[in-house]
Amino acid sequence: MKSKLKDNKIYRAIIIPICIILCFVGQFIPSCGGFSSEAFGVLFIFIGVLILWLTIGIDWPSLLCLLSLGFINSYGFAKVITSSFGNTTFAFLLFTFVCTYALSKTSLIRRVAISFVNFKLAKKNIYFFTFFFLLACLLLGLFISPTVLFVILLPILNEILDILKIEKSSRIAKILMLGLGFSVSISSGMTPIAHVFPVLAINAAGLEVSTFAYMGIAIPAGLILFLIMYFMLILFIRPDIKQLNYSEVEKLKEQLPKINKKDIVVLSIFIIVLLLWIIPSLFEYIYPPFYEAFNTFGIVMPALLGSLSLCIIRIDNEPIIKIDDAFKNGVPWSSLIMCAATLALGDAIKSDSIGIITYLQTNLGPSLNALPGIALLIIFACWAAIQTNLSSNMVTATLVGTVVSTVLLSTTSQVNLTATICIVGMLSSFAFATPPSMPHIAIISASESCTTKDVFIYGGILMIFSIIVSLLISYPLGLLIF
């Protein structure tokens, strides 16, 4: 239905002009009630672009966002560029995508997935088989972009179904398809490596959180949520195949090419990049001078070093990757440009010259002071989880992250800001319930194995559990870490 609306000329002829007008008319509204004309301008840009993101697409509406922000007098185009494309988050994601693209061009990801389903225990029965396949998806997703990983794993799943002669309309196929989509979403919230949403939430709040510290609260929550997902699908859907010819799975392993020199070099470079992100955090309390010195390099350096190494090192007289090929085929530019737009929008919302933060602190803070800390925490967690399952993850991470930091800084609440922001980033990644939430959720909704109703029911249940897990597991861990 949504795609039909996007293609409907009358629908587009109404929505697009209205939203474009909203993006440029707000700043001409006179100041009132402590809300400046430029604050109205930024607010109207947010509303207009959000509608376009939800109904039309994420590509050119993101450019419209950047253009309209440039016409805000106290903000300007120079600030728009530095806060979007010049932001370290943009560079971090760009070069991380280059590194993961090189990894996706090897047989390593496919090899790991097939190895998991070839475990002796996995061949014991359908329950173990399903568990190990989905566990492979989860673990691979810890450092691979969700959309990239899903596109790689979907053909492997289809091949497994074909070899085992499993009908795509069967219940076990439904479990595997839903499990694949849900596992990819869960994994995207467990680390900030190659994952946009936790990074955006942390950036929107103006915080610095190490990769290791974030994973300390997100990985335990993700593992628990994965187990909940697995048992939910098994118990509610109930696989309808009792006996499978598991020996056929070995054919997948036989078809794998041998590990070559290129695979080893790419894996080595990627491991070095991961270690450069993680190891310095371990020295924060062991040897602070080393941590402080290394921390000055920021999060971009490891990914940039990895990208440079992949372009310089040659195997069989060919570079491992060519940068133009990586930019063309390995970087999801629409998502990255939207990321740039949300970074600029979040920066404008926080700008002292525009005054939205000051307004919220003055008018919203006192009323929220009356609420107990646990109520605020529940409100923020529910908001992030529900919005990300209905709309853009990036918008959720930026908007909720900005508002949460503003509210908590303006109240006397004892809620831990850093732990709460990390939860917002994690929940912004946990999209399960509707096709607009993530591209791969839209794909499984339209597959032969699942329907939109299946995704909504089981994804909705998993969304509720994600809120509970974040409040009972992640937040207490956050209090210990931060």
Secondary structure, DSSP 8 states (H G I E B T S, - for coil): -HHHHHH-HHHHHHHHHHHHHHHHHGGGS--BTTB-HHHHHHHHHHHHHHHHHHHT-SSHHHHHHHHHHHTSTTTHHHHHHHHTTTSHHHHHHHHHHHHHHHHHTSSHHHHHHHHHHTSTTTTT-HHHHHHHHHHHHHHHTTSS-HHHHHHHHHHHHHHHHHHTT--TTSHHHHHHHHHHHHHHHHHHTT-STT-HHHHHHHHHTT----HHHHHHHHHHHHHHHHHHHHHHHHHHH--------GGGGHHHHHTS----HHHHHHHHHHHHHHHHHHHHHHTTTT-HHHHHHHHTTTTHHHHHHHHHHHHH-EETTEES--HHHHHHHT--HHHHHHHHHHHHHHHHHH-TTT-HHHHHHHHTHHHHHTS-HHHHHHHHHHHHHHHHTTS-HHHHHHHHHHHHHHHHHHS-----HHHHHHHHHHHHH---SSGGG-HHHHHHHTSSS--HHHHHHHHHHHHHHHHHHIIIIIHHHHHHH-
